[in-house]
Amino acid sequence: MSPRVAVVGAGYAGLSAAMTLARAGARPTVFEANRTPGGRARRVEYRGALLDNGQHVLLGAYREALALMREAGVTDRALVRLPLTLEFPGRFALRAPRLPAPFHLAMALARARGFTWRDRIAAARLTLALRRMNFAVTAGTTVTELLAAHRQTEATRRYLWDPLCVSALNTPVAQADAQVFANVLRDALFRRREDSDLLIPSMDLSAIFPDAAIEWLAPRGAEILLGTRVAALEPDGEAWTLRVAGRHRPFDAVVCAVAPYQLGPLIASCRALDPLRAKAEAMEHEPIITVYLQYETPVRLERPMVGLTGGHVQWVFDREALSGSRGLLAAVMSASGPHTEVDNDVLGTRVHREIAESLVKLPAPLWTKVITEKRATFACTPGAFRPPNRTAAPGFFLAGDYTESLYPATLESAVASGRAAGEAALRHIARK
């Protein structure tokens, strides 16, 4: 009989693990408490509009995620591909030309509007220093310390390094891990030109992979149980029993693909996992707030994605240009900051005002919807706890964007972790 593996969580990591298992002939059963797959990157319906629980941007460097999406049958039309573009209207604009890396970055810096030659030299100084260091940064260094050590100007920080850091690591620059940031810069900017491309979803986040993954899994013997919460995971020798809706279901192995703060109650009965549970519960997290604004008239921004500075909003996405959602904008605020202390109604009003004053004159919106993921990602600080996929309990494996990796909490990290956890589960079963 095919081995039975429970996958707890139908986010990007869990579905990646399930596809890895099914591809190898195992029979995964995917449990998801929410009725919509995708985890912290899923579809949200509001007033007839298809929103997301957080606006995401992928990079061309996301090789594993993009390959898995293609395998699941997702077409290139699901993502709008743009060359690396950072635009703060009236203040700064950088656009990478279609030249081989890293010449595309050099040309982008040389042509950047809003930079003086002092700014260009400072940015080049940092990139050259990182290459000389082979992108290896002293352990414990924060991004703020890295930028100070290489004499970055106020403009390079405000319009280049700080936005890239907060967007990628979802952690304030003063606390963010410089080594992880260096890894992101290396792989996005210095390998292939297309790695730096911005890939913005043209459909909701469940549609660009989770929905397709479930359709791919179903005919391959996988059992998909949406709206089904797992109450507990109990070890049984090297096998596991899941308590679900009052029933006990046996499995040869478990891939647990829930957020770290959801892990503790599931594994409370397994003493071997007590140290893991304690460390997971102590992890610090960072929020992401997305404010959707629906206008009665069509809205057209200069670019599908533009930046703001000096207020609450960091990025604004033109959902009409991206997905055809007439009059819909999405404003994103990543990591901790003053915006997390503002009431939702007040925040919606302030976001509208910032957009209307900085980008385009707009009437009052028909409605605003604030979606807050208070623990969207782990805080990517130096020395942050990131467990491996394999645990101290035989047959129990972790998958998620927070697990051991060179990269921050991204969809790419989630997919890669899911694959690794699925492969580890298969090796465990093969040895039994």
C-alpha positions as CSV (number, residue, x, y, z in Angstrom):
1,M,0.0,0.0,0.0
2,S,1.1,3.6,-0.6
3,P,2.4,5.3,2.5
4,R,0.0,7.6,4.2
5,V,1.3,11.0,5.2
6,A,-0.7,13.8,6.9
7,V,0.0,17.3,5.8
8,V,-1.4,19.8,8.3
9,G,-2.0,23.2,6.6
10,A,-2.9,24.0,2.9
11,G,-0.7,27.0,2.5
12,Y,2.1,27.2,0.0
13,A,4.4,25.1,2.1
14,G,1.8,22.4,2.9
15,L,0.7,22.1,-0.8
16,S,4.3,22.0,-1.9
17,A,4.9,19.1,0.5
18,A,1.7,17.3,-0.7
19,M,2.7,17.6,-4.3
20,T,6.2,16.2,-3.5
21,L,4.6,13.3,-1.7
22,A,2.1,12.5,-4.4
23,R,4.7,12.7,-7.1
24,A,6.6,10.0,-5.3
25,G,3.6,7.7,-5.0
26,A,2.6,8.5,-1.4
27,R,-1.0,9.3,-0.4
28,P,-1.1,12.6,1.3
29,T,-4.1,13.8,3.3
30,V,-4.2,17.6,3.5
31,F,-6.0,19.1,6.5
32,E,-6.8,22.9,6.4
33,A,-8.8,24.7,9.0
34,N,-9.8,27.4,6.6
35,R,-12.2,26.8,3.8
36,T,-10.0,28.7,1.4
37,P,-6.5,27.3,0.7
38,G,-3.4,29.5,0.7
39,G,-2.6,30.0,4.4
40,R,-1.3,33.5,5.0
41,A,-1.4,34.1,1.2
42,R,-5.0,33.4,0.3
43,R,-8.1,34.8,-1.3
44,V,-10.5,37.0,0.7
45,E,-14.0,37.9,-0.6
46,Y,-15.5,41.3,0.4
47,R,-18.5,43.1,-1.0
48,G,-18.2,41.1,-4.2
49,A,-14.5,41.8,-4.7
50,L,-11.8,39.2,-4.7
51,L,-9.1,40.5,-2.4
52,D,-6.1,38.9,-0.7
53,N,-5.2,38.7,3.0
54,G,-2.0,40.5,2.0
55,Q,-0.7,41.9,-1.3
56,H,2.4,39.9,-2.4
57,V,5.1,40.4,-5.0
58,L,7.2,37.5,-6.3
59,L,10.7,37.8,-7.9
60,G,12.0,36.2,-11.0
61,A,14.5,34.5,-8.7
62,Y,11.7,32.4,-7.2
63,R,12.7,29.3,-9.2
64,E,11.1,26.6,-7.0
65,A,7.8,28.5,-6.6
66,L,7.5,29.3,-10.3
67,A,8.4,25.8,-11.3
68,L,5.8,24.3,-9.0
69,M,3.2,26.7,-10.2
70,R,3.9,25.6,-13.8
71,E,3.7,22.0,-12.8
72,A,0.3,22.6,-11.2
73,G,-0.9,24.1,-14.5
74,V,-0.7,27.8,-13.7
75,T,0.0,29.9,-16.8
76,D,2.3,32.8,-17.1
77,R,-0.8,35.1,-17.3
78,A,-1.3,34.6,-13.6
79,L,1.6,37.0,-12.9
80,V,2.4,40.4,-14.4
81,R,6.2,40.4,-15.1
82,L,7.9,43.8,-14.8
83,P,11.6,44.7,-14.9
84,L,12.9,45.8,-11.5
85,T,11.2,49.2,-11.0
86,L,11.2,51.4,-7.9
87,E,9.2,54.6,-8.4
88,F,8.3,57.2,-5.9
89,P,6.5,59.8,-8.1
90,G,8.1,63.2,-8.1
91,R,11.0,62.0,-5.9
92,F,12.8,59.0,-7.3
93,A,12.6,56.5,-10.2
94,L,14.8,53.5,-10.9
95,R,14.2,51.0,-13.7
96,A,16.5,48.2,-14.7
97,P,17.1,47.8,-18.4
98,R,17.2,44.4,-20.1
99,L,21.0,43.9,-19.9
100,P,22.9,40.9,-18.4
101,A,23.4,41.0,-14.6
102,P,24.9,42.9,-12.9
103,F,25.2,45.5,-15.7
104,H,21.4,46.0,-15.6
105,L,21.8,47.2,-12.0
106,A,24.8,49.4,-12.8
107,M,22.9,51.1,-15.6
108,A,19.8,51.4,-13.4
109,L,21.8,53.2,-10.7
110,A,23.5,55.4,-13.3
111,R,20.2,56.5,-14.8
112,A,18.1,56.7,-11.5
113,R,16.2,60.0,-11.3
114,G,16.4,61.6,-7.9
115,F,19.9,60.4,-7.2
116,T,22.9,62.7,-7.1
117,W,26.3,61.4,-8.2
118,R,27.2,61.1,-4.5
119,D,24.2,58.8,-4.1
120,R,25.1,56.7,-7.1
121,I,28.7,56.3,-5.8
122,A,27.4,55.3,-2.4
123,A,25.1,52.6,-3.8
124,A,27.9,51.3,-6.0
125,R,30.2,51.2,-3.0
126,L,27.9,48.9,-1.1
127,T,27.2,46.6,-4.0
128,L,30.9,46.3,-4.8
129,A,31.8,45.7,-1.2
130,L,29.2,42.9,-0.9
131,R,30.7,41.2,-4.0
132,R,34.2,41.5,-2.6
133,M,32.9,39.9,0.6
134,N,31.2,37.2,-1.4
135,F,28.0,38.4,0.2
136,A,29.2,37.1,3.6
137,V,28.3,39.5,6.4
138,T,29.6,39.4,10.0
139,A,27.2,37.4,12.1
140,G,24.9,39.6,14.2
141,T,25.0,42.6,11.9
142,T,21.8,44.5,11.3
143,V,21.0,46.1,8.0
144,T,21.3,49.6,9.6
145,E,24.8,48.7,10.7
146,L,25.7,47.4,7.3
147,L,24.5,50.5,5.5
148,A,26.3,52.8,8.0
149,A,29.6,50.8,7.6
150,H,29.5,51.5,3.9
151,R,28.5,55.1,4.2
152,Q,25.1,55.0,2.5
153,T,23.4,58.4,1.9
154,E,20.0,59.4,3.2
155,A,18.6,59.1,-0.4
156,T,20.0,55.6,-1.0
157,R,18.5,54.5,2.2
158,R,15.1,56.1,1.8
159,Y,14.5,55.1,-1.8
160,L,16.6,52.0,-2.4
161,W,17.9,49.9,0.6
162,D,15.2,50.5,3.2
163,P,12.3,49.8,0.8
164,L,14.0,46.6,-0.5
165,C,14.8,45.4,3.0
166,V,11.4,46.0,4.5
167,S,9.7,44.5,1.5
168,A,11.8,41.4,1.5
169,L,12.4,40.7,5.2
170,N,9.3,42.4,6.6
171,T,11.4,43.6,9.5
172,P,12.4,47.2,10.5
173,V,15.8,48.0,9.0
174,A,17.3,48.7,12.5
175,Q,16.5,45.1,13.5
176,A,16.8,43.2,10.2
177,D,19.5,40.5,9.6
178,A,22.1,41.9,7.2
179,Q,23.2,38.4,6.1
180,V,19.7,37.5,5.0
181,F,19.4,40.8,3.2
182,A,22.7,40.2,1.5
183,N,21.5,36.8,0.4
184,V,18.4,38.4,-1.2
185,L,20.5,41.0,-3.0
186,R,22.9,38.4,-4.3
187,D,20.2,36.1,-5.8
188,A,17.9,38.8,-7.0
189,L,20.4,41.2,-8.5
190,F,23.7,39.5,-9.3
191,R,22.9,36.2,-11.0
192,R,20.5,36.5,-13.9
193,R,18.8,39.7,-15.2
194,E,15.4,38.1,-15.1
195,D,15.9,37.2,-11.4
196,S,15.3,40.8,-10.5
197,D,12.0,41.0,-12.3
198,L,8.9,41.8,-10.2
199,L,6.1,39.3,-10.6
200,I,2.8,40.8,-9.4
201,P,-0.2,38.5,-9.2
202,S,-3.0,39.3,-11.7
203,M,-5.4,37.0,-9.9
204,D,-6.1,36.4,-6.2
205,L,-3.4,34.5,-4.2
206,S,-5.4,31.3,-3.9
207,A,-5.8,31.2,-7.7
208,I,-2.1,31.6,-8.6
209,F,-1.2,28.3,-6.9
210,P,-3.3,26.8,-4.1
211,D,-6.4,26.2,-6.2
212,A,-4.4,24.7,-9.0
213,A,-2.4,22.5,-6.6
214,I,-5.6,21.0,-5.2
215,E,-6.8,20.2,-8.7
216,W,-3.4,18.6,-9.4
217,L,-3.5,16.5,-6.2
218,A,-7.0,15.2,-6.4
219,P,-6.6,12.8,-9.3
220,R,-3.3,11.5,-7.8
221,G,-4.9,10.0,-4.8
222,A,-4.6,12.9,-2.4
223,E,-7.3,13.6,0.1
224,I,-8.1,17.3,0.6
225,L,-10.0,18.3,3.7
226,L,-10.7,22.0,3.7
227,G,-12.6,23.5,6.7
228,T,-11.2,20.7,8.9
229,R,-9.2,21.5,12.0
230,V,-6.7,19.1,13.5
231,A,-7.1,19.1,17.3
232,A,-3.9,17.2,18.2
233,L,-1.0,15.2,16.9
234,E,0.0,12.1,18.9
235,P,3.1,10.0,18.4
236,D,2.6,6.2,18.0
237,G,6.1,4.7,17.9
238,E,7.4,6.1,14.6
239,A,3.9,6.6,13.3
240,W,1.4,9.3,14.2
241,T,-2.3,9.6,15.1
242,L,-4.2,12.8,14.3
243,R,-7.3,13.7,16.4
244,V,-9.8,15.3,14.0
245,A,-13.5,16.0,14.7
246,G,-13.5,13.4,17.6
247,R,-11.9,10.7,15.4
248,H,-8.4,9.3,15.5
249,R,-6.7,8.8,12.2
250,P,-3.4,6.9,11.8
251,F,-0.5,8.0,9.5
252,D,3.0,6.9,8.7
253,A,4.4,10.4,9.0
254,V,3.3,14.0,9.4
255,V,4.3,17.2,7.7
256,C,3.2,20.1,9.9
257,A,2.9,23.2,7.7
258,V,1.2,25.6,10.1
259,A,2.5,28.9,11.4
260,P,4.9,28.6,14.3
261,Y,2.5,30.2,16.8
262,Q,-0.1,27.5,15.9
263,L,2.3,24.7,16.5
264,G,2.2,24.4,20.3
265,P,-1.3,23.1,20.9
266,L,-0.9,20.5,18.2
267,I,2.2,18.8,19.6
268,A,1.5,19.3,23.4
269,S,1.3,15.5,23.9
270,C,4.8,14.8,22.4
271,R,7.5,15.2,25.1
272,A,10.3,14.9,22.5
273,L,9.0,18.1,20.9
274,D,8.8,20.2,24.1
275,P,12.0,22.2,23.3
276,L,10.7,22.9,19.8
277,R,7.4,24.0,21.2
278,A,9.0,26.4,23.7
279,K,11.2,28.0,21.0
280,A,8.4,28.3,18.5
281,E,6.2,30.0,21.1
282,A,9.0,32.5,21.9
283,M,9.4,33.5,18.2
284,E,8.8,37.2,17.5
285,H,6.7,38.2,14.5
286,E,6.1,41.2,12.3
287,P,2.8,42.4,10.8
288,I,1.6,43.3,7.3
289,I,-1.3,45.6,6.8
290,T,-3.1,45.9,3.5
291,V,-5.7,48.6,2.9
292,Y,-8.0,48.1,-0.1
293,L,-9.8,51.2,-1.4
294,Q,-12.7,50.9,-3.8
295,Y,-13.5,53.9,-5.9
296,E,-16.6,54.5,-8.0
297,T,-14.6,55.7,-11.0
298,P,-11.7,54.0,-12.8
299,V,-8.3,54.7,-11.3
300,R,-5.0,54.6,-13.2
301,L,-1.6,55.1,-11.5
302,E,1.6,55.8,-13.4
303,R,2.8,52.3,-12.7
304,P,1.1,49.1,-11.4
305,M,3.2,49.5,-8.3
306,V,4.4,52.8,-6.9
307,G,6.0,53.8,-3.6
308,L,5.2,56.5,-1.1
309,T,7.4,57.9,1.6
310,G,6.9,60.2,4.6
311,G,3.5,58.7,5.7
312,H,2.0,55.4,6.6
313,V,1.8,53.8,3.1
314,Q,4.9,52.1,1.6
315,W,3.5,50.7,-1.7
316,V,0.3,51.2,-3.7
317,F,-0.8,48.6,-6.2
318,D,-3.2,49.5,-9.1
319,R,-5.5,46.4,-9.0
320,E,-7.4,47.8,-12.0
321,A,-4.2,47.6,-14.2
322,L,-3.1,44.3,-12.7
323,S,-6.3,42.3,-12.6
324,G,-9.1,44.5,-14.1
325,S,-10.7,45.2,-10.8
326,R,-12.2,48.6,-11.7
327,G,-11.3,51.4,-9.3
328,L,-9.5,49.2,-6.8
329,L,-6.2,50.1,-5.1
330,A,-4.3,48.2,-2.5
331,A,-2.0,50.0,-0.1
332,V,0.6,48.0,1.8
333,M,2.4,48.7,5.1
334,S,5.0,46.1,6.1
335,A,6.7,45.5,9.4
336,S,6.1,47.3,12.7
337,G,5.5,51.1,12.7
338,P,3.1,53.8,13.6
339,H,0.5,52.4,11.3
340,T,-0.1,49.4,13.6
341,E,-1.5,51.7,16.3
342,V,-4.1,53.4,14.1
343,D,-7.8,52.4,14.2
344,N,-9.0,50.7,11.0
345,D,-11.5,53.5,10.0
346,V,-8.9,56.2,10.7
347,L,-6.2,54.3,8.8
348,G,-8.4,53.9,5.8
349,T,-9.1,57.7,5.7
350,R,-5.4,58.5,6.1
351,V,-4.3,56.1,3.4
352,H,-6.9,57.6,1.0
353,R,-5.5,61.1,1.8
354,E,-1.9,60.0,1.3
355,I,-2.7,58.5,-2.1
356,A,-4.9,61.5,-3.2
357,E,-2.2,64.0,-2.2
358,S,0.8,62.1,-3.6
359,L,-0.4,60.2,-6.7
360,V,-3.8,61.1,-8.1
361,K,-6.7,63.3,-7.2
362,L,-9.6,61.0,-6.1
363,P,-13.0,61.3,-4.6
364,A,-13.8,59.6,-1.3
365,P,-13.8,55.9,-1.8
366,L,-17.0,53.8,-1.8
367,W,-15.4,51.6,0.9
368,T,-12.1,50.7,2.5
369,K,-11.2,47.3,3.8
370,V,-8.2,47.0,6.2
371,I,-6.7,43.4,6.4
372,T,-4.2,43.0,9.2
373,E,-2.0,40.0,9.5
374,K,-0.5,40.7,12.9
375,R,1.9,37.8,12.7
376,A,2.5,37.7,8.9
377,T,6.1,36.6,9.2
378,F,8.7,35.8,11.8
379,A,10.9,38.8,12.7
380,C,14.0,38.3,10.5
381,T,16.6,39.4,13.1
382,P,20.1,38.2,13.6
383,G,20.1,34.9,15.4
384,A,16.4,34.3,15.0
385,F,15.3,30.8,15.7
386,R,14.7,28.8,12.5
387,P,14.2,25.1,13.0
388,P,15.2,22.5,10.4
389,N,12.5,20.4,8.6
390,R,13.5,17.3,10.6
391,T,12.6,17.3,14.3
392,A,13.5,15.2,17.4
393,A,10.3,13.2,17.0
394,P,10.6,10.4,14.3
395,G,8.2,10.8,11.5
396,F,7.3,14.5,12.3
397,F,8.5,17.2,10.0
398,L,8.1,20.9,9.7
399,A,7.3,23.0,6.6
400,G,7.0,26.7,6.4
401,D,8.6,30.0,5.4
402,Y,10.1,30.2,9.0
403,T,12.1,27.0,8.8
404,E,15.9,26.9,8.3
405,S,16.8,28.8,5.2
406,L,19.2,31.4,3.7
407,Y,16.2,33.5,2.8
408,P,13.4,35.5,4.6
409,A,9.8,34.5,4.9
410,T,8.6,34.5,1.3
411,L,6.5,32.3,-0.9
412,E,9.7,30.9,-2.3
413,S,10.9,29.9,1.1
414,A,7.6,28.3,1.9
415,V,7.6,26.2,-1.3
416,A,11.2,25.1,-0.9
417,S,10.6,24.2,2.7
418,G,7.5,22.1,1.7
419,R,9.5,20.2,-0.8
420,A,12.3,19.5,1.7
421,A,9.9,18.3,4.3
422,G,8.1,16.1,1.9
423,E,11.4,14.5,0.8
424,A,12.4,14.0,4.4
425,A,9.1,12.3,5.1
426,L,9.6,9.9,2.2
427,R,13.1,9.0,3.4
428,H,11.8,8.3,6.8
429,I,9.1,6.0,5.5
430,A,11.6,4.2,3.2
431,R,13.7,3.3,6.2
432,K,10.9,1.9,8.3
